[in-house]
Amino acid sequence: QVQLLESGGGLVQAGDSLKLSCAASGRTFSSNVMGWFRQAPGKEREFVAYIRWSGGSTYYADSVRGRFTISRDNAKNTVYLQMNSLKPEDTAVYYCAADSSWLTFYEGAWNRIDYWGQGTQVTVSS
């Protein structure tokens, strides 16, 4: 089992920045990839970004590329999501996720993700 603990959500204004953290514990070696999904009210959960523990390669959804940056601290088993130039449409519950395959994230296959965090609310006011 892998446990994921998120922090860093909150209420900000459009154009502001926010940084989310996700600390992983447990059998972390079984999860090669970590990333973020988000879910807005009435919408399906959508992929945001992922990072591979080994090598650190990253990939982003088109809607956040250039504004969001995902990074990792291997020593702390922690992944971060730096969100800049936030927009009201970024408002959602953000979920940290861990899986053995980058393809699961790339395909946005939230229903195949191995492990989830509890979610953290991000609200961007206009």
Secondary structure, DSSP 4 states (H G I P E B T S, - for coil): -EEEEEE--EEEETT--EEEEEEEEESGGG--EEEEEEE-TTS--EEEEEEETTT--EEE-TTTBTTEEEEEEGGGTEEEEEE-S--GGG-EEEEEEEES-HHHHHTT-GGG-SEE---EEEEEE-
